[in-house]
Amino acid sequence: MDLTTYRARRGPWGGAAAAIAILAFMTGMWLLAAAASPAFAQSEDTPSWYEVDELNQGLGPAPEDIDRMTPRSTLESFLIQAKSGDMESAAHMLDLSAIEPDQQRERGKDLAQDFLTVLERKIVVDWYALRDRPDGLDARAGSDTAMAGKPRRSILLWYVDVGDKPVPIRINRIKAGDQDPVWVVSQQTINDLPAMGEAYGPSKLEQMLPGVLHRNAFWGLRWWEVLSLPLAILFTGLIGALAHKTMSRGMGRSRRTAPDSILVAARGPVVLLVMTLAMALITSKLFIFSGRIDTVLSPLIVMGIVVSILWIVVNIADAILERLVSFDGAELGAIGEGQEVRRALATRISALRRGAIVIIAMIGTGIVLNEASVMQSLGISLLASAGTLTILAAFAARNILANIMASLQISMNQSARIGDKVMYQGYVCSVERINFTFVQLRVWTGKRLVVPVVDFVAEPFENWTMQEHATLFEVMLRLDHRADVTPLRDLYNRMLDEMDQEIDPESRGVYVTEHDVFGQQVLFMVPSEDPNTGWALACEFRETLLAEARKIDSEATPIFPRTEAAATVG
């Protein structure tokens, strides 16, 4: 159909109808935009502060030497006033509106002391991220950040654990009446300050220390922290050594490494758990360290507890499995009734164990990140660095993840089981272990061949134990064209008749497989019901046949090919 015919069939109203449809669509979009514009205007008109009638009426006028115009100046003013001992002035940096005016002065001093305690012992202020501008806007924030380019009226400083829940520490921008807006510690944080001060205030032992130890040393630490931290680590190590010695008492040298011993399996994780709990008690009851140390110790303590619990679960499960199922490659490699089932069961249980370890590791990592707030404690912005960290972690772990998936694939499809006899890259070996990232093979010489799982799966290999145990091995001899194969065939049949096992007639055979200028190639098939001994049996057959061939060659017609060196070209 040409363009003229199309226009004629469409009729005179075809173009008009299309234009009307487009106009209706654009009108609808305009109406939607118009309907949404008031809400948008309203969000734009929302003030960047919280409005109250009065702020800290009971404290009186704020001193002239404090600055509450920006988030950074508020915290700086608080620290200056609080560390100088002027808690009454420091209380002006707190939102005490929820307290009766006649109680604000006295309560404000105590709350200021509690907030100073929390600042010094549980919070590491990121002064670079804390903006020094009245609207709190972070001009460095990327466009993908939720508050990018927007004024702030509330800023989160940190999370502090109070009881069994994390409590946010915030500063808010407050405008009282016709006064200029100022930044103060939020009412929600003020309500939790007494509990935080009681939980993280100086211990009785710290209060008994001489005043010289309370002076500043370096890196924002006091001298008692510099001295007590090594002592706490040393004491924790002694507790761990004592726990290890106690759990090892009465064990012989062989029993200390027994894989099926519940006590041996629990010893390592229990020692770690005892050391972690000892450090937790020291840092919560004897010495309440400052935020610079606590941001490192708290994640380590939580990590130690989680790792020790998960470790003991895995170890005890392994010890129980060692008693129920044998994972010994030599024992599983034996040929007999029920061995196929045992090999398959051991391989599947090994795969389930590895899968369980992966799941447990993921659960443990999630608990540590959730409870210890590792990202925040180490001063890393999760929103800013999540993409980069994910890319780096995925790049670094790509080979590990590929090997883990390949090991699970082997265990599930049963292409190689623990105890199987395989031929891999010319090595006669048995499968001893299928680990996360490598397969451990025991060569017939006793050496161990360690192969990455991905490489083991990618290359073909012979499995001599898979399904049928009976295996045919090949012995190849190169003989002269004039050689008579009949004497060697008779010797071959006599050797098979003298074997203890029943030989299937179809498994017997002596064949001339090929010939060339050097002679004829003769194949002798050696049947074996046990793949573990079949290779050695084939070697014995070759040795006996060669001995008989040498005897024939020396007494009668030559049987081995005669080769001469190539003539030298002059």
C-alpha positions as CSV (number, residue, x, y, z in Angstrom):
1,M,0.0,0.0,0.0
2,D,1.4,3.4,-1.0
3,L,1.1,6.6,1.0
4,T,-1.7,8.0,-1.2
5,T,-3.9,4.9,-0.8
6,Y,-3.2,4.9,3.0
7,R,-4.3,8.6,3.4
8,A,-7.4,7.9,1.3
9,R,-8.5,4.9,3.4
10,R,-7.7,6.8,6.7
11,G,-10.1,9.5,5.7
12,P,-10.0,13.3,6.3
13,W,-10.4,12.9,10.1
14,G,-7.5,10.6,10.7
15,G,-4.9,13.3,11.2
16,A,-7.3,15.4,13.3
17,A,-8.1,12.4,15.6
18,A,-4.4,11.9,16.2
19,A,-3.8,15.5,17.0
20,I,-6.8,15.6,19.4
21,A,-5.4,12.5,21.2
22,I,-2.0,14.1,21.6
23,L,-3.7,17.4,22.9
24,A,-5.7,15.4,25.4
25,F,-2.7,13.6,26.7
26,M,-0.7,16.9,27.1
27,T,-3.7,18.5,28.9
28,G,-3.9,15.6,31.3
29,M,-0.2,15.8,32.1
30,W,-0.6,19.5,32.7
31,L,-3.5,19.0,35.1
32,L,-1.6,16.4,37.0
33,A,1.4,18.8,37.3
34,A,-0.9,21.5,38.5
35,A,-2.5,19.3,41.1
36,A,0.9,18.3,42.4
37,S,2.3,21.8,42.5
38,P,0.7,22.9,45.7
39,A,2.1,20.0,47.6
40,F,5.5,20.6,46.1
41,A,5.3,24.3,47.0
42,Q,4.2,23.3,50.5
43,S,7.3,21.1,50.9
44,E,9.5,23.9,49.7
45,D,7.9,26.3,52.1
46,T,8.5,24.0,55.1
47,P,10.9,25.9,57.5
48,S,14.3,24.4,58.2
49,W,13.8,24.6,62.0
50,Y,11.4,23.5,64.7
51,E,9.3,26.3,66.2
52,V,8.6,26.6,70.0
53,D,7.2,29.4,72.2
54,E,10.2,29.5,74.5
55,L,13.6,27.7,74.8
56,N,15.2,27.1,78.3
57,Q,13.2,29.8,80.0
58,G,14.5,28.7,83.4
59,L,18.2,29.2,82.5
60,G,17.9,32.9,81.8
61,P,19.7,34.7,78.9
62,A,22.4,32.7,77.2
63,P,26.0,33.8,77.8
64,E,27.6,35.9,75.1
65,D,30.6,33.7,74.8
66,I,28.7,30.7,73.4
67,D,27.8,30.2,69.8
68,R,24.8,28.1,68.9
69,M,24.2,29.3,65.3
70,T,25.7,26.2,63.6
71,P,25.9,22.5,64.5
72,R,29.7,22.6,64.8
73,S,29.7,25.8,66.9
74,T,27.1,24.3,69.3
75,L,29.2,21.2,70.0
76,E,32.4,23.3,70.3
77,S,30.8,25.7,72.7
78,F,29.5,22.8,74.8
79,L,32.8,21.1,75.0
80,I,34.6,24.3,75.9
81,Q,32.1,25.2,78.7
82,A,31.7,21.6,80.0
83,K,35.5,20.9,80.2
84,S,36.1,24.2,82.0
85,G,33.5,23.1,84.6
86,D,30.9,25.7,83.7
87,M,28.0,23.2,83.4
88,E,25.4,26.0,83.8
89,S,26.6,27.6,80.6
90,A,26.9,24.2,78.9
91,A,23.3,23.5,79.7
92,H,22.3,26.3,77.2
93,M,23.3,23.8,74.4
94,L,20.5,21.5,75.6
95,D,16.8,21.6,74.8
96,L,15.3,21.6,78.3
97,S,11.8,22.6,77.2
98,A,10.3,19.4,78.6
99,I,11.5,20.3,82.1
100,E,9.8,22.8,84.4
101,P,11.4,26.2,84.2
102,D,12.2,26.3,87.9
103,Q,14.0,22.9,87.6
104,Q,15.9,23.6,84.4
105,R,19.0,25.2,86.1
106,E,19.7,22.3,88.5
107,R,18.7,19.6,86.1
108,G,20.5,21.2,83.3
109,K,23.9,20.9,85.1
110,D,23.4,17.2,85.7
111,L,22.2,16.6,82.1
112,A,25.2,18.6,80.8
113,Q,27.5,16.3,82.8
114,D,25.8,13.2,81.4
115,F,26.1,14.5,77.8
116,L,29.8,15.3,78.3
117,T,30.2,11.7,79.6
118,V,28.5,10.3,76.5
119,L,30.5,12.5,74.2
120,E,33.8,11.5,75.7
121,R,33.1,7.8,76.1
122,K,30.7,6.6,73.4
123,I,30.8,9.1,70.5
124,V,33.5,10.0,68.0
125,V,32.4,13.3,66.5
126,D,33.2,13.6,62.7
127,W,34.1,17.3,62.7
128,Y,34.6,17.1,58.9
129,A,31.0,16.0,58.3
130,L,29.5,18.4,60.9
131,R,28.8,21.5,58.9
132,D,29.7,25.0,60.2
133,R,26.8,26.8,58.5
134,P,23.4,27.8,60.1
135,D,21.2,25.7,57.8
136,G,23.4,22.6,58.3
137,L,23.4,22.0,54.6
138,D,26.2,19.7,53.4
139,A,27.4,21.1,50.0
140,R,29.7,18.1,49.6
141,A,26.8,15.5,49.6
142,G,26.3,13.7,46.3
143,S,23.1,14.0,44.3
144,D,22.1,10.5,45.3
145,T,22.0,11.4,49.0
146,A,18.5,11.9,50.4
147,M,19.3,15.3,51.9
148,A,21.5,16.6,49.1
149,G,21.2,20.3,48.7
150,K,18.6,20.7,51.4
151,P,18.7,22.6,54.7
152,R,18.8,20.5,57.8
153,R,16.8,20.9,61.0
154,S,18.0,17.7,62.7
155,I,21.4,16.0,62.5
156,L,22.2,12.5,63.7
157,L,25.5,12.4,65.6
158,W,25.7,8.7,66.7
159,Y,23.8,5.7,68.1
160,V,24.4,4.7,71.8
161,D,23.1,1.5,73.3
162,V,20.8,2.0,76.3
163,G,19.7,-1.3,77.6
164,D,18.8,-3.5,74.7
165,K,18.1,-0.8,72.1
166,P,20.1,1.8,70.2
167,V,19.3,5.4,71.0
168,P,20.0,8.2,68.5
169,I,22.0,11.2,69.6
170,R,20.6,14.2,67.7
171,I,21.0,18.0,67.6
172,N,18.0,20.0,66.4
173,R,17.6,23.5,65.0
174,I,15.1,25.4,67.3
175,K,13.5,28.8,66.8
176,A,11.9,30.2,69.9
177,G,9.4,33.0,69.2
178,D,10.9,35.9,67.2
179,Q,14.5,34.9,68.2
180,D,17.1,33.6,65.7
181,P,17.1,29.8,65.3
182,V,19.8,27.9,67.3
183,W,21.2,24.4,67.4
184,V,20.7,22.4,70.6
185,V,20.7,18.8,71.7
186,S,17.2,17.3,71.0
187,Q,14.6,16.6,73.7
188,Q,14.5,12.9,72.7
189,T,18.2,12.7,73.5
190,I,17.8,14.7,76.7
191,N,15.2,12.1,78.0
192,D,17.8,9.3,77.6
193,L,20.8,11.1,79.0
194,P,20.3,10.0,82.7
195,A,20.3,6.4,81.7
196,M,23.3,6.8,79.4
197,G,25.2,8.7,82.1
198,E,24.5,6.0,84.7
199,A,25.6,3.3,82.2
200,Y,28.7,4.9,80.9
201,G,29.8,7.1,83.7
202,P,33.1,6.6,85.5
203,S,33.4,3.4,87.5
204,K,34.3,3.2,91.2
205,L,37.8,2.0,90.4
206,E,38.3,5.0,88.0
207,Q,37.1,7.4,90.6
208,M,39.7,6.0,93.1
209,L,42.6,6.7,90.7
210,P,44.9,9.7,91.4
211,G,44.1,13.0,89.7
212,V,47.3,12.9,87.6
213,L,46.0,9.8,85.7
214,H,42.9,11.8,84.7
215,R,45.0,14.3,82.7
216,N,45.0,14.2,78.9
217,A,47.8,12.1,77.4
218,F,47.6,12.0,73.6
219,W,45.0,11.3,70.8
220,G,42.2,12.5,73.1
221,L,43.0,9.8,75.7
222,R,43.7,10.1,79.4
223,W,46.7,8.6,81.1
224,W,44.7,6.0,83.0
225,E,43.4,4.7,79.6
226,V,46.9,4.5,78.1
227,L,48.0,2.4,81.1
228,S,44.9,0.3,81.7
229,L,44.3,-0.9,78.1
230,P,47.5,-3.0,77.9
231,L,46.8,-4.4,81.4
232,A,43.3,-5.3,80.3
233,I,44.6,-7.1,77.2
234,L,47.2,-8.9,79.3
235,F,44.7,-10.0,81.9
236,T,42.3,-11.2,79.2
237,G,45.2,-13.3,77.7
238,L,45.9,-14.8,81.1
239,I,42.3,-15.7,81.5
240,G,42.3,-17.4,78.1
241,A,45.5,-19.4,78.9
242,L,43.9,-20.5,82.2
243,A,40.7,-21.6,80.5
244,H,42.8,-23.6,77.8
245,K,44.9,-25.3,80.5
246,T,41.8,-26.2,82.5
247,M,40.0,-27.8,79.5
248,S,43.2,-29.6,78.4
249,R,43.8,-31.2,81.8
250,G,43.7,-35.0,81.8
251,M,44.0,-35.3,78.0
252,G,46.8,-37.4,76.4
253,R,48.8,-36.2,73.5
254,S,46.7,-38.3,71.0
255,R,43.4,-37.2,72.6
256,R,44.1,-33.5,72.2
257,T,43.8,-33.7,68.5
258,A,41.1,-36.4,68.3
259,P,38.5,-35.1,65.7
260,D,35.6,-36.8,67.4
261,S,36.2,-35.4,70.9
262,I,33.4,-33.0,72.0
263,L,35.7,-31.5,74.6
264,V,38.5,-30.9,72.0
265,A,35.9,-29.4,69.6
266,A,34.6,-27.0,72.2
267,R,37.9,-26.0,73.7
268,G,38.9,-23.3,71.1
269,P,35.6,-21.5,70.9
270,V,35.1,-21.7,74.7
271,V,38.5,-20.1,75.3
272,L,37.6,-17.3,72.8
273,L,34.2,-16.8,74.5
274,V,35.8,-16.6,78.0
275,M,38.3,-14.1,76.8
276,T,35.7,-12.0,75.1
277,L,33.4,-12.0,78.2
278,A,36.4,-11.1,80.4
279,M,37.2,-8.1,78.2
280,A,33.5,-7.1,78.2
281,L,33.3,-7.2,82.0
282,I,36.6,-5.2,82.3
283,T,35.4,-2.5,79.9
284,S,31.9,-2.2,81.4
285,K,32.6,-2.6,85.1
286,L,36.2,-1.7,85.8
287,F,37.3,0.8,83.1
288,I,34.8,2.7,80.9
289,F,37.1,3.7,78.0
290,S,36.5,6.8,75.9
291,G,34.9,6.7,72.5
292,R,38.2,6.4,70.5
293,I,38.9,3.0,72.2
294,D,35.3,1.9,72.6
295,T,34.6,2.2,68.9
296,V,37.2,-0.5,68.3
297,L,36.6,-2.6,71.4
298,S,32.8,-2.8,71.1
299,P,32.7,-4.3,67.6
300,L,35.5,-6.7,68.6
301,I,33.6,-7.9,71.7
302,V,30.4,-8.5,69.7
303,M,32.4,-10.2,67.0
304,G,34.2,-12.4,69.5
305,I,30.9,-13.5,71.1
306,V,29.2,-14.2,67.8
307,V,32.2,-16.0,66.3
308,S,32.8,-18.1,69.4
309,I,29.1,-19.3,69.5
310,L,29.0,-20.1,65.8
311,W,32.4,-21.7,66.0
312,I,31.3,-24.0,68.8
313,V,28.2,-25.0,66.9
314,V,30.2,-26.0,63.8
315,N,32.9,-27.8,65.8
316,I,30.5,-29.8,67.9
317,A,28.5,-30.7,64.8
318,D,31.7,-31.9,63.1
319,A,32.6,-34.0,66.2
320,I,29.2,-35.7,66.1
321,L,29.5,-36.3,62.4
322,E,32.9,-37.8,62.8
323,R,31.4,-40.4,65.1
324,L,28.4,-41.1,62.9
325,V,30.0,-40.9,59.4
326,S,33.6,-41.8,58.4
327,F,35.3,-39.2,56.2
328,D,38.5,-41.2,55.9
329,G,39.3,-41.5,52.2
330,A,41.2,-44.7,52.5
331,E,38.4,-46.4,54.4
332,L,35.7,-45.1,52.0
333,G,37.8,-46.2,49.0
334,A,37.6,-49.9,49.9
335,I,35.4,-52.0,47.7
336,G,32.6,-53.9,49.3
337,E,29.0,-54.1,50.0
338,G,27.5,-50.8,51.1
339,Q,30.6,-48.8,50.2
340,E,28.8,-47.0,47.4
341,V,26.2,-45.8,49.8
342,R,28.8,-44.8,52.4
343,R,30.8,-42.7,49.8
344,A,27.6,-41.0,48.6
345,L,26.5,-40.3,52.2
346,A,29.9,-38.9,53.2
347,T,30.0,-36.6,50.2
348,R,26.5,-35.3,50.7
349,I,27.0,-34.6,54.4
350,S,30.3,-32.8,53.5
351,A,28.4,-30.6,51.1
352,L,25.6,-29.9,53.6
353,R,28.3,-29.0,56.2
354,R,29.9,-26.5,53.8
355,G,26.5,-25.0,52.9
356,A,25.7,-24.7,56.6
357,I,29.0,-23.0,57.3
358,V,28.2,-20.4,54.5
359,I,24.8,-19.7,56.0
360,I,26.2,-19.5,59.5
361,A,28.9,-17.1,58.4
362,M,26.3,-14.9,56.7
363,I,24.1,-14.9,59.8
364,G,27.1,-14.1,62.0
365,T,28.2,-11.2,59.7
366,G,24.7,-9.8,59.8
367,I,24.5,-10.0,63.6
368,V,27.9,-8.3,63.9
369,L,27.0,-5.5,61.5
370,N,23.6,-5.0,63.1
371,E,24.6,-5.1,66.8
372,A,28.1,-3.6,66.7
373,S,27.4,-1.0,64.1
374,V,30.8,-1.7,62.7
375,M,30.4,0.7,59.8
376,Q,29.5,3.6,62.0
377,S,32.1,2.7,64.7
378,L,34.9,2.7,62.2
379,G,33.8,6.1,60.9
380,I,32.8,4.8,57.4
381,S,29.8,6.3,55.7
382,L,27.7,3.4,54.5
383,L,25.7,5.3,52.0
384,A,28.8,6.9,50.4
385,S,30.9,3.7,50.3
386,A,28.5,0.8,49.9
387,G,28.8,0.7,46.1
388,T,32.6,0.9,46.1
389,L,32.9,-1.7,48.9
390,T,30.5,-4.0,47.1
391,I,32.5,-3.8,43.9
392,L,35.8,-4.3,45.7
393,A,34.5,-7.2,47.7
394,A,32.9,-8.9,44.7
395,F,36.1,-8.5,42.7
396,A,38.2,-9.9,45.5
397,A,35.9,-12.8,46.3
398,R,35.0,-13.8,42.7
399,N,37.4,-16.8,42.7
400,I,36.4,-17.9,46.2
401,L,32.7,-17.8,45.4
402,A,33.2,-19.7,42.1
403,N,35.2,-22.4,43.9
404,I,32.5,-22.7,46.6
405,M,29.7,-23.1,44.0
406,A,31.8,-25.6,42.1
407,S,32.5,-27.7,45.3
408,L,28.7,-27.8,46.0
409,Q,28.2,-28.8,42.4
410,I,30.6,-31.8,42.7
411,S,29.0,-32.9,45.9
412,M,25.5,-32.7,44.5
413,N,26.0,-34.3,41.1
414,Q,28.2,-37.0,42.7
415,S,30.7,-36.8,39.8
416,A,33.5,-37.4,42.4
417,R,32.9,-38.7,45.9
418,I,35.2,-39.0,48.9
419,G,37.1,-42.2,48.5
420,D,36.6,-42.5,44.7
421,K,39.6,-43.6,42.6
422,V,40.2,-41.2,39.8
423,M,42.7,-40.6,37.0
424,Y,43.4,-36.8,36.9
425,Q,46.0,-35.3,34.5
426,G,47.9,-38.6,34.4
427,Y,47.9,-39.1,38.2
428,V,46.3,-42.2,39.7
429,C,44.8,-40.9,42.9
430,S,41.9,-41.1,45.3
431,V,39.6,-38.3,46.5
432,E,40.4,-37.5,50.1
433,R,38.6,-34.2,50.7
434,I,36.3,-31.8,48.9
435,N,36.8,-28.5,50.5
436,F,35.4,-25.0,49.9
437,T,38.1,-23.9,47.4
438,F,40.1,-27.0,46.6
439,V,39.9,-30.8,46.1
440,Q,42.5,-32.8,48.0
441,L,43.7,-35.9,46.0
442,R,46.0,-38.6,47.3
443,V,48.3,-39.9,44.6
444,W,49.2,-43.6,44.6
445,T,52.8,-42.6,45.8
446,G,51.3,-41.1,49.0
447,K,51.7,-37.5,47.9
448,R,48.8,-35.1,48.0
449,L,47.6,-33.2,44.9
450,V,45.7,-30.0,45.7
451,V,43.6,-28.8,42.8
452,P,41.3,-25.7,42.8
453,V,37.7,-26.9,42.6
454,V,37.0,-24.8,39.5
455,D,40.0,-26.4,37.6
456,F,38.9,-29.9,38.8
457,V,35.4,-29.4,37.4
458,A,36.6,-27.7,34.2
459,E,38.9,-30.6,33.1
460,P,37.7,-34.2,32.3
461,F,38.9,-37.0,34.6
462,E,38.4,-40.7,34.8
463,N,36.4,-42.0,37.8
464,W,37.2,-45.7,38.2
465,T,34.8,-46.2,41.2
466,M,31.7,-44.5,39.7
467,Q,28.8,-46.9,39.4
468,E,30.6,-50.1,38.2
469,H,33.6,-51.3,40.2
470,A,34.9,-53.7,37.6
471,T,37.5,-51.9,35.5
472,L,39.6,-52.9,32.5
473,F,43.2,-51.7,32.5
474,E,45.3,-51.7,29.3
475,V,48.8,-53.1,28.8
476,M,50.3,-52.0,25.4
477,L,53.4,-53.8,24.0
478,R,55.2,-52.8,20.8
479,L,56.4,-56.0,18.9
480,D,58.1,-56.8,15.7
481,H,56.1,-57.5,12.5
482,R,57.4,-61.1,12.5
483,A,56.5,-61.7,16.2
484,D,54.0,-64.4,17.0
485,V,51.5,-63.2,19.5
486,T,50.2,-66.7,20.4
487,P,52.8,-67.5,23.1
488,L,52.1,-64.2,24.9
489,R,48.3,-64.8,24.5
490,D,48.7,-68.2,26.2
491,L,50.7,-66.7,29.0
492,Y,48.0,-64.0,29.4
493,N,45.2,-66.5,29.7
494,R,47.1,-68.6,32.2
495,M,47.7,-65.6,34.4
496,L,44.0,-64.7,34.3
497,D,43.0,-68.3,35.2
498,E,45.3,-68.2,38.2
499,M,43.5,-65.1,39.6
500,D,41.2,-65.5,42.6
501,Q,38.4,-63.5,41.0
502,E,35.9,-64.6,38.4
503,I,36.7,-63.2,35.0
504,D,34.0,-62.4,32.6
505,P,34.8,-63.8,29.1
506,E,34.0,-60.5,27.6
507,S,36.7,-58.9,29.7
508,R,39.5,-61.1,28.3
509,G,41.2,-60.0,25.1
510,V,44.5,-59.7,23.3
511,Y,44.3,-57.5,20.2
512,V,46.7,-56.1,17.6
513,T,45.3,-52.6,17.6
514,E,47.6,-51.0,15.0
515,H,50.9,-51.3,13.2
516,D,53.4,-48.9,11.6
517,V,57.0,-49.0,10.3
518,F,58.2,-49.7,13.8
519,G,56.1,-52.8,14.3
520,Q,52.8,-53.9,15.6
521,Q,51.1,-52.7,18.8
522,V,49.4,-55.4,20.9
523,L,46.7,-54.6,23.6
524,F,46.3,-56.9,26.6
525,M,43.1,-56.2,28.6
526,V,43.6,-56.7,32.4
527,P,40.2,-56.9,34.3
528,S,40.1,-55.9,37.9
529,E,37.2,-55.9,40.3
530,D,39.0,-53.5,42.7
531,P,40.0,-50.1,41.1
532,N,42.3,-49.5,44.1
533,T,44.6,-52.5,43.1
534,G,43.9,-52.6,39.3
535,W,46.7,-50.3,38.3
536,A,49.3,-52.3,40.2
537,L,47.9,-55.5,38.8
538,A,48.3,-54.1,35.2
539,C,51.9,-53.2,36.1
540,E,52.5,-56.8,37.2
541,F,51.0,-58.2,33.9
542,R,53.2,-55.9,31.9
543,E,56.3,-57.0,33.7
544,T,55.5,-60.8,33.3
545,L,54.6,-60.4,29.6
546,L,57.8,-58.4,28.9
547,A,59.9,-61.1,30.6
548,E,58.3,-63.8,28.5
549,A,58.8,-61.6,25.3
550,R,62.5,-61.2,26.2
551,K,62.9,-64.9,26.6
552,I,61.3,-65.6,23.2
553,D,63.4,-62.9,21.6
554,S,66.6,-64.4,22.8
555,E,65.8,-68.0,21.9
556,A,63.9,-67.9,18.6
557,T,62.7,-65.4,16.1
558,P,63.2,-61.8,17.2
559,I,60.0,-60.4,18.8
560,F,61.0,-56.8,19.5
561,P,61.4,-54.2,16.7
562,R,64.9,-53.5,15.5
563,T,65.5,-49.7,15.0
564,E,68.5,-48.0,13.6
565,A,69.7,-44.5,14.0
566,A,68.9,-42.2,11.2
567,A,71.7,-41.6,8.7
568,T,73.5,-38.4,9.1
569,V,73.2,-36.0,6.2
570,G,76.6,-34.9,5.1
